[in-house]
Amino acid sequence: MNDERPSGLTDERMTFVLPLAGAHDLNTVRRNLLPSLDEFFPLGDLHQVLVIGKDDEVDGLSFHDIVSPGLNERIVVLSESAVAGTDSRFRSARGWVKQQVLKLKAARIVTTGRYCTLDSDMYLVRPCQLSDWVRAGRCRYDRPPPGLHRKWWKRAARALNVPLTGALETQFGVTPAILVTQIVEELLDDFERRESELTRAISRGATEYTLYWLFLQLHRQIADVYDHSLGPLSGRCIWKRRSISRHSLNSHIDDQFAPDVPFCFSLVQSTTGLVTQPVVDYISDCIRSRAA
């Protein structure tokens, strides 16, 4: 662990970290994600939104025209290279690998005690505040069914050279996720000490969250950091096309915004082929209607 930590790590507000796969992500970010954050998350609980763009696209990233002045002041645009540092494998990695690496390496820049990772295709579905997500120092998190994505966990255990222990029974979900900044930094330190590159580990099938959760289990008691009784962070996500037709998609989205939902985020996965402009517009309308 580093001997010196930024003093801001005592800051209890939330930082959001959003790595962009490319400029093609901007439509859903501008129409759905950032407006939902503007409507449903209080500025007093928000420290920064770190938007990480490709080096050759970052100069064109601006959001002042679609968010409130208060939120715009908290958006910080960073280049991938500024966050990735000297990781020699990063530049040649695939886009989805880069996004996972950036979600962890952002801990070196974050100055709050915790941060929440985001993807461009997700959005908040109801008003929420920091006290809904963190209570008595413990964070809300998503816990998928036991044994899901076993390969991810095995590859992460191999990368960390540790046994799986009980990780498959008490799993950690995918984005969005609230990460403890210091624990992520310790994970990054561990890779550096062992001269094992983070990008290589993720390229070989580990994920940012399986690495984080296994490392957490080795060095902390889960119950001291996370509280499953707070409820899920996300829900009713549309991950695959399956039987969802374009005619029934709007009703599925309506269910995401139902008044009694216990979760805060949802999404229509960008890889389903369902995220057309009418769908993006429909989600935008749902956000405005819920906020009214």
N, C-alpha and C positions, 0 to 999 in steps of 0.2 A: 504494500500500500504506500502511496505517496506520503511523505512527511508533512507536506504543506497542502492544505485544502483551501479553496476559495472561501472567504468568510461568508459569502452568500449561501453556502450550503445549509445554513440555519434558516433560510427563507422558507416558510411553509406554503407559499403560493405555488401554483402549478405552472410548469413549462410544458409546452406542447412541441413535439418534434415531428416534422413532416418532410420526409425525403421524397422528391418527385422523380418518377421514372423518366420524365421528359416533358416537353412543352405540351404534349397531348393530354397530360393530366390536368391542365389548367381549367378546362371547362367545368369539370365536376368540383374542383377546388373552389372556383370562383362562384359557381351557381349554388352549390349545396354545402360543402364542408365549412368554409369560412363564414358564410351567412348564418349557418346553424350555430356556430360558435359565438358569433356576435349576438344572436337572439337568446341563446339558452345558457350561457356560462357567464357569471358576473365578472366584470373587469377587475373588481377588487381582489378576486381570487386568482387572477391570471398575471403571471410575471412576463412571459414572452412566448411567442410562437416562432420557432426556428424553422424556416422554410429552406430546404437544402436543394439547390438546383444544379444541373449540369454546368460545368465550367463555361461552356460556350453559350449558355442560355441565361445565365444568372443575371446579367445586366438588364435583361428585358422583363424581369419579374417585378411587378408592382400591383398593389391591391387597394390603393387608396380610394379607387372609384367604386368599390363594391362592399366596403366595410365602414363602420363608424370611425371617426377620428381617434377615439380611444383605443380601439382594437388595432388600427393601423399603426399607432405609435408603438405597439408591442410586437409587431411583426418584424423579425430580423431575417433578412435574406442572406444565405451563405452559399458558397460554392462547395461542390463535393470535395475538391482538393483541400480546402480550408479545414474540413472536418476529418477527412480520411488520413491526413498527415503523410507519413513516409511509408505506408504499407505498399510494398513494391508490387504486389499482385493485384492491387485494387483497380488500376487503370484498365487492365485487360479482362476484368471479371464481367460476368453477365449482369444485366440491369437489376434483376431481382436479388442477386447476391449483393450487389452494391447497396441496395436499400436496406438489407438486413445489417450489413456492416455499419452503415451510417447510423442506424438506430442505437447501436451500442457505442460507437465512437463519439457520438454527440455528448456523451457523459463528460467528456473532457472540456466541453464548452458550457454546458448547463451549470447555472449557479444556484439552483434551487435544490432542496433535498430530494425531490422526486420529479420525475417527468413522465408525460404520457405520450406514447408513440401513436402516430396517425398514418393512415393511407389516404390517397386522394379520393377513393370511392366511398368513403364512409361519411357519416353525418350524425349530429346529435338529433334526438327525436323528442326531447322534452326539456323543460328547465331543470337544471341541476346546479349544485354548487360544490365547493371543495369538501364541505363537511359530509356530503353524500358519498364521497369517494375515499376519504381518509378520516378515520376516527380512532382516537387514542393511539395515534402513530401507526395504525395498521390500515392497509390499503384494500380496496375492492379489487377483485380479479375474476377472470373467467376460468372455469375449471371444466374442461371437456371430459367426455366419458373415459374411464380407465382403459389404458392400452391403445388409445388412438395414436396414429402416426408413430408406431414403434420404431421404424427405421430412423426417424429424426432423433429419437432419444438415444438409440444405440450409437449413432454417429457422433452425437455430442459427448457421450461417455467416453468414446474412443479418443476424441480430440482432447478431452481434459484428463485422460488416463485415470478415470475413476469408475467405480462400479455404479450400476444404475440405481441401486438401493430401492427406495420406495417411489421413485419418480413416476413410474408408470401408473401408480395408484392415485397419486395426488398431482395430476398434471396442471400445467399452466397453459393458458390459451394463447391465441395469436393476437395480432393488432385489432383493436386498441389495447394497450397494456400500460399499466403504471409501473415504472421501474424506479428502484431506489438508487440514486445517483452514486453513492459511495460504493454500493455493492457492484455496480457495473464497472466502476473504476478499478476496483480490486480484481475483477475478472480480466480486464484489459491488462493490468499489471502482471497477472499470472501468465498470460500469453507471452508477454514481453520477457519475463524471467526465463521461460522455457524455450525462448527463441522459436515459438510456434506462431505462425501468422494466422490472425483471425480470418482473413479472407479465404485462406486455403481450407480452414476447418469448415466454413459455411459452404464453400464450393464443393466439398466432399459429402455434403448431406446433413451436417448439423444445421441448426437454425439459431437465430439470435436468442429466442426465448428458451429453447431447450438448454443451451449453454448457460444462460442466466439462472434458470431454475435449478439445474444440477449444482451449479456453483453455490447458489444460495443455500441449498440443503446441506452442503458440506460445511458451511461457515456460520450459519444462523439457524435458529429455530423458526420454521415457517410461520408458526402462530404468533411470533413476535413481530412479524413484518406484514403479514396478510391475514385478512379475516373474510372467510367465505360467507359468513352470515350477513355481510353487507349487501349481498346480492350480486348478480352478474353486471359486468360493465357494458356488455353488448348483448343483443338478442334479435331473434327473427331475421337473421342475416340470410340473404339469398346468395348462396355460394355457388350453386350449380343450376344449370338451366332445367334439367330433368323434365318434370311434367308441367312446369310453369310456362304458360303460353303468354304471348304478348297481350291477349285479351284479359287474362286474369292477373297480370302483373300489378296493375294499379290497386287491386284489392289486397294483394300481399303487402304493398307499400302502405296502404291504409292501416293494416294491422300493426305495422311497425310504429305508427304514430298514435295508436290507441291510447286513450286517456289514462288507463290503469297499468301501462307497461312498467315492469320493475327495473328495466335496464335503461341505459342512457344513450348508447350508440346503436346504429344499425347500418346496413349497406346493401347495395346490389353489386356483387362482384364484377369488376370491369371485364374479366375474361369470359363471362357468360355470353357475351354478345347481345345482352339485353339492354345495355346502357346506351340507348339512342337519345337523340335530343328531346323528343317528347317525354321520355322517362325522366331525364334530368330536369326538365321543366315541371313535371308533375311533382317530383320530390321538392323542388323549390316552392311550389304552391303549398305543399303540405307543411313545410317549415313556416311559411308566412301565416298560414291558417292557425297552426298550433301556437304561434307566438302572439297572435292577435288577442 
